[in-house]
Amino acid sequence: QVQLVESGGGLVQPGGSLRLSCVFSGRTFSDYAVGWFRQAPGQGRECVAAISRTGGVTWYVDFVKGRFTISRDSAKNTVNLQMNSLKPEDTAIYYCASVLGSNNPTTGPPTFPSLYDYWGQGTQVTVSS
């Protein structure tokens, strides 16, 4: 059974940065694609970034491009989300999720929540002055 544990959330001022981490355990890390999702109060869960199982393909939703960076650390079985230039509208609970990745290394990771099998418990990110 895959387990995911997020950390790194907190309160930050507009324009600030946070680095979220998702530690993966229970299966072979390199077999799984990982996505970062967020959910604000009263809204649905949306994918903000995702990375293929090899790390060779990444995806970002338009409104985080140039501000967020997703990466994999195979030595630590961790997927990180570096968030810069944070805005109040980035306030949400952030979740990481995983799903078995494609055998084709050029296939991008899925971006719909329903396609992911395993979820972490979430970490709160609040951007406010």
Disulfide bonds with the S-S distance in Angstrom:
Cys22-Cys96 2.06
